[in-house]
Amino acid sequence: MTPFRLLGRFALRVRTLVTANLGLKILSIALAALLHMVVQRDSVKESELAVPIALINVAKTKVFVGEAPEAVKVRVRGRRGAIQQLLRDRPGRLSIDLAAYRDGERFVFDPRTVEVQLGSSQIEVLGIEPPSLLVRLDQAAEVTVPVEVPISGEPATGFRQSQKGAVVDPARVKVFGPAGQVRSVRSVRTNPLDLHGADHDLRVLLRLVPPGDRRVQLSVEEVTVEVALEEREIVKNLENQPIMVRGCPPAQRCILTPAEVTIRAEGLARAVTALAEKPPVNLVFADFANATPDEPIKLSVHPVAGVTLTLLPAVAKWSMLRESAAPPAAPAAH
């Protein structure tokens, strides 16, 4: 028998083995997969959970000052389904009851107590990391101290902080915490108050900065701060201000030298700043009705409330030219 005929018979035998009772074979495979899923779901496994902790029942006259992690690692064993359910439910905080402990003693985690707090009877606790906690307690203390406001930046030009400084409400706050930290506190500071560019009184809420670690607490978290600003006198030069001509005789053109002047403005900041930002039209003028030939003409300025104005220069040279008739039109090109 040739090799090709042997290979054909072998392929036919394999096909017969695969296709014979095909439905029964498919059903067997499905049942095996289902059984595997059930066994896997109900199999025993181990896992590790990160569970937050909370210190409770610390005496009112004491403060815990030791090193305590935010969470402990709990190694558990149980049915796969129970562990998955526990992970989905996210276990709450483990309570560490310090009512019976004194400074320097060690709290040891009890696996049975942890199991009860996890709230699942199908879970066995194998271990906790760290397994214990050193209890360090300090005497609780309370002091009342003033609030300080650090100020940065300078107000706008022409303004300054009033002499009474920042007014804080409440002006004093209580500080609670370990005696070793609290008794050295002399004041509590707020976040900085920025006065940069301010041109009006300020009233803001500022957060207090605790003077220590998280065990030091304050009676309030924010205070109201008021800062009054005083307006000062300032001086500004308004340059290149045009001079308006008044009383120039008919058919005459009055010429001034110079045609523009500088105005020195002196007064309270708001008035001077407003004038410098938008000077009135024709603020400066020269009245030719009172002009004397061959003598400089005196320049005048319209008054501005709250501002003293000085002209630089205060006089100008002048001359008159007769208005000439319009020049004849040029002849048309041929």
C-alpha positions in Angstrom: 0.0 0.0 0.0 1.4 3.3 -1.0 2.1 6.1 1.5 -0.6 8.3 0.0 -3.3 5.7 0.6 -2.1 5.2 4.2 -2.4 9.0 4.8 -5.9 9.1 3.3 -7.1 6.3 5.6 -5.6 8.1 8.6 -7.3 11.4 7.8 -10.7 9.5 7.3 -10.3 7.8 10.7 -9.5 11.2 12.4 -12.6 12.8 10.8 -14.8 9.9 11.9 -13.5 10.2 15.5 -14.2 14.0 15.6 -17.7 14.0 14.0 -19.0 10.9 15.7 -21.5 11.9 18.5 -20.7 15.6 17.8 -23.6 17.0 19.8 -22.8 14.9 22.9 -19.2 16.1 22.7 -20.2 19.8 22.5 -22.5 19.3 25.5 -19.7 17.7 27.4 -17.3 20.6 26.7 -19.9 23.2 27.8 -20.6 21.3 31.0 -16.9 21.1 31.7 -16.5 24.9 31.2 -19.5 25.6 33.4 -18.1 23.3 36.1 -14.7 25.0 35.9 -16.3 28.5 36.4 -18.3 27.3 39.4 -15.3 25.7 41.0 -13.2 28.8 40.3 -15.8 31.1 41.7 -16.2 29.0 44.9 -12.5 28.2 45.3 -10.5 29.4 48.2 -8.0 32.2 47.6 -5.9 34.7 49.4 -5.8 38.4 48.9 -4.5 41.7 50.4 -6.7 44.7 51.3 -5.7 48.2 52.2 -8.0 49.2 55.0 -8.0 52.8 56.5 -7.8 53.1 60.3 -9.4 55.5 62.9 -8.2 56.2 66.4 -11.1 56.3 68.8 -11.7 56.8 72.6 -8.5 58.9 73.2 -9.0 60.6 76.6 -10.2 64.2 76.3 -7.1 65.4 78.2 -4.7 63.5 75.9 -3.7 63.8 72.2 -2.2 61.0 70.1 1.2 62.1 68.9 2.6 58.8 67.6 3.1 57.7 64.0 0.0 56.0 62.7 -0.4 55.0 59.0 -3.5 56.1 57.2 -4.3 52.4 56.3 -3.0 48.9 57.2 -2.6 46.0 54.8 -4.8 43.1 55.8 -4.1 39.6 54.3 -7.3 37.6 54.1 -8.3 34.1 52.9 -11.8 33.0 51.8 -14.1 32.0 49.0 -13.4 33.9 45.8 -16.9 35.3 45.7 -16.7 36.5 49.3 -13.4 38.3 48.7 -14.7 40.0 45.5 -17.8 41.1 47.4 -15.7 42.6 50.2 -13.6 44.5 47.6 -16.7 45.8 46.0 -18.2 47.0 49.3 -14.9 48.8 50.2 -14.5 48.0 53.9 -14.8 50.9 56.3 -12.2 52.1 58.8 -10.8 49.8 61.3 -11.4 51.3 64.8 -8.4 51.4 67.1 -9.8 51.8 70.6 -7.2 53.5 72.8 -9.4 53.9 75.9 -7.4 51.5 78.0 -3.9 52.4 76.7 -1.3 54.7 78.3 1.7 56.5 76.7 4.4 54.1 75.6 2.2 51.0 75.4 1.7 49.0 72.2 -1.6 48.3 70.5 -1.6 44.9 68.8 -4.1 44.2 66.0 -6.3 41.2 66.9 -7.2 39.2 63.7 -10.5 38.1 65.2 -11.5 41.6 66.0 -10.5 42.7 62.5 -12.6 39.9 61.0 -15.6 41.2 62.9 -15.0 44.8 61.7 -14.7 43.7 58.1 -18.2 42.4 58.4 -17.9 39.1 56.5 -18.2 35.7 58.2 -16.6 34.0 55.2 -13.3 35.8 55.5 -10.4 34.7 57.6 -7.7 37.3 58.5 -4.2 35.8 58.1 -2.2 38.9 59.1 -2.0 42.7 59.4 0.9 44.9 58.4 2.0 46.6 60.5 1.0 44.1 63.2 1.0 46.7 66.0 1.1 50.4 66.8 3.1 52.3 69.4 0.8 54.4 71.5 2.3 57.9 72.1 0.1 60.3 74.0 0.7 63.9 75.1 -1.2 66.2 77.4 -3.8 68.2 75.5 -3.5 72.0 75.7 -5.3 75.1 74.6 -4.1 78.6 74.1 -5.7 81.8 72.7 -3.4 83.8 70.5 -3.6 86.9 68.2 -4.0 86.6 64.4 -1.3 88.1 62.2 -1.8 89.1 58.5 1.3 89.1 56.3 0.9 91.8 53.6 2.6 91.8 50.2 2.6 94.2 47.3 2.2 97.9 47.2 -1.1 99.8 46.6 -1.6 101.9 43.5 0.3 105.1 43.1 -1.1 107.7 45.5 -2.5 105.3 48.0 -1.1 103.8 51.2 -2.3 101.6 54.0 -3.8 103.5 56.9 -2.0 103.7 60.2 -4.5 101.4 61.9 -3.3 98.5 59.7 -5.3 95.4 59.1 -8.4 94.8 61.2 -9.1 91.1 61.8 -12.3 89.5 62.9 -11.9 87.5 65.1 -8.7 89.1 66.3 -7.8 86.1 68.5 -8.3 82.4 68.0 -8.0 79.3 70.1 -5.4 76.7 69.3 -5.9 73.1 70.5 -3.4 70.2 70.4 -0.4 68.5 72.0 1.0 70.6 74.8 4.5 70.2 73.4 3.5 72.1 70.3 0.7 74.4 71.4 2.4 76.0 74.4 5.1 77.5 72.1 2.6 79.1 69.8 2.5 82.9 70.1 0.4 83.8 67.1 -1.4 82.4 64.1 -0.9 83.7 60.6 -3.2 84.0 57.7 -2.4 83.4 54.1 -0.8 86.6 52.6 -2.9 89.5 51.7 -1.9 91.1 48.3 -2.3 94.9 48.1 -0.7 95.1 44.7 -2.4 97.9 42.7 -5.2 98.4 45.2 -6.9 101.8 45.1 -9.8 101.2 47.5 -10.5 99.6 50.9 -10.4 95.8 51.0 -12.5 93.3 52.9 -11.6 89.7 52.3 -11.8 86.2 53.9 -8.4 84.6 54.6 -7.6 81.1 55.7 -5.5 80.5 58.8 -2.3 78.5 58.6 -2.2 75.9 61.4 1.0 76.4 63.4 2.1 72.8 63.4 1.1 69.3 62.1 -2.4 67.9 61.6 -2.8 67.3 65.4 -2.9 71.1 66.0 -6.4 72.5 65.4 -7.9 75.9 65.4 -11.2 77.2 66.6 -11.9 78.7 63.2 -10.5 78.1 59.7 -11.0 81.6 58.2 -11.0 85.2 59.5 -12.3 88.4 57.9 -9.6 91.0 57.2 -10.3 94.7 56.5 -7.6 97.1 55.2 -8.3 100.8 54.8 -6.3 102.7 52.2 -5.5 106.4 52.5 -5.4 108.7 49.5 -2.2 110.8 49.2 -1.4 113.8 47.2 0.6 113.2 44.0 2.1 115.3 41.2 1.8 114.5 37.5 3.0 116.4 34.5 0.5 116.6 31.5 2.8 117.2 28.6 2.1 118.6 25.1 -1.2 120.2 26.0 -2.4 122.5 23.1 -3.2 126.2 23.7 -6.6 127.4 22.6 -6.7 130.9 21.1 -9.4 133.4 22.2 -10.2 136.9 21.0 -8.1 136.9 17.9 -9.1 139.9 15.8 -11.2 139.3 12.6 -9.2 138.5 9.5 -6.1 137.9 11.6 -4.4 134.6 12.4 -2.8 134.6 15.9 0.3 132.4 16.3 1.7 131.3 19.6 5.2 130.1 20.4 5.2 127.5 21.9 1.9 126.1 20.7 1.8 123.5 23.5 2.7 123.6 27.2 3.2 121.2 30.1 0.7 121.4 33.0 1.9 120.4 36.5 -1.1 118.8 38.3 -1.0 118.5 42.0 -3.7 117.0 44.3 -5.3 113.9 45.6 -4.5 110.7 43.7 -7.9 110.0 42.2 -8.5 113.5 40.9 -5.0 113.9 39.4 -5.1 110.4 37.8 -8.5 111.0 36.3 -7.3 114.3 34.8 -4.1 112.8 33.4 -6.1 110.0 31.8 -8.6 112.3 30.1 -7.7 116.0 30.1 -10.6 118.3 29.1 -10.6 119.8 25.6 -9.0 123.3 25.5 -7.8 123.1 29.1 -5.3 125.9 28.4 -6.1 129.1 26.5 -4.6 132.5 25.6 -7.0 135.5 25.5 -5.8 138.0 22.8 -8.3 140.6 24.0 -5.8 141.5 26.7 -2.7 141.1 24.6 -0.2 143.9 24.6 2.0 144.4 21.5 5.6 143.4 21.8 5.0 141.6 25.1 4.4 137.9 25.8 0.8 136.9 26.3 -0.2 135.3 29.6 -1.6 131.8 29.4 -4.6 130.7 31.5 -6.0 127.3 32.5 -9.5 126.2 33.3 -9.8 125.2 37.0 -10.3 121.5 38.0 -11.8 120.7 41.3 -9.4 119.3 43.8 -6.3 119.8 41.6 -3.8 122.7 41.6 -2.6 123.4 38.0 0.6 125.2 37.1 1.6 126.0 33.5 5.1 125.5 32.2 5.7 128.0 30.7 3.1 130.5 32.0 3.5 132.9 29.0 4.1 132.6 25.2 5.3 134.7 22.5 2.8 135.7 19.9 2.3 137.2 16.5 -0.5 138.1 14.0 -0.7 137.5 10.4 -3.5 138.9 8.1 -5.5 136.2 6.5 -4.7 136.4 2.8 -7.2 135.7 0.0 -7.2 132.3 -1.5 -4.4 131.9 -4.1 -5.7 132.1 -7.8 -6.3 128.8 -9.5 -3.6 127.5 -11.7 -4.2 127.9 -15.5 -5.5 124.8 -17.2 -3.1 122.9 -19.3 -3.4 123.1 -23.0 
